[in-house]
């Protein structure tokens, strides 16, 4: 029986990297029926919104989606489609693994951690208003329910993947009520997992520690904004956003997507690195329970990158998006 999965190609390089990922996933042996729906700038004229209702309905119906990057205007224009999608579907856990791959130019070779980011509240709740003409106010929301839920998700993930430590990241020394509540919830939930080491760290110190000694960290859990920032920082430790997959997981569905942007200047040139989207597909396969196929895809990606002969420009090569996917598929056949 085939899985029916929503595919949202996205904007900019999105259609290219999602097509590459789709070809690789189809070659994995897992039977998938793709339901393609469009969102983002390209549908604004037709629907008056970058996130039409039928896109949400498709994800709700299929329970699983693979999504390409979607452009978000800076400062003006519509709100982030990514944030709106997560909130509308209550995809409360944003999971971003960060892993070193041999052959990638980087200062580090031993990074293997997972950032778990609360996805529904904090400043990303989008509550802003003008207080007169000269002051803009943003409301930061941290709730006990969401905090306990995301920390418990992080501990369950750590236990499932045999990880040794969970670090709660916060700014409770300054944000005593909001981040203070998050930290209180993290300490409470940690008591239910005596088999897993727990610590907490202030976000600015965490930024320094990740650069100094990323090998000391395993699973990091934090509120929404810190997770957005630190996951990009962590991606830089292993070669950049082109290698960084992501998942948005809720109680009744999941959306998998690379964490990089839409890079409109690179669109249509067959230059973009599809690795992050392919690895997001690997996360999707594992979510579906297709562990053998997921391992085969990841091993093939790792082998192509290690050999370095057919990699994209950001990895020091000259191979195109389509050709990189071809190389991964050939390696999968060998495996």
Buried (B, 14 or more C-beta within 10 A) or exposed (E): EEBBBBBBBBBBBBBBBBBBBBBBBEBBEBEBEBBEBBBBBBBBEEBEBBBBEEBBEBBBEBBBBBBBBBBBEEEEEBBBBBBBBBBBBEBBBBBBBBBBBEBBEBEBEEBBBBBBBBBBBBBBBEEEEEEEEEEEEEEBBBBEEBBBBBBBBBBEBBBEEEBEBBBBBBBBEEBEEBBBBBBBBBEBBBEEBEEBBBEBBBBEEBBEBBBEEBEEBBBBBBBBBBBBEBBBBBBBBBBBBBBBBBBBBBEEBBBBBBBBBBBBEBBEEBBBBBBBBBBBBBBBBBBBEBEEBBBBBBBBBBBBBEEBEBBBBBBEBEBBBBBBBBBBBBBBEEE
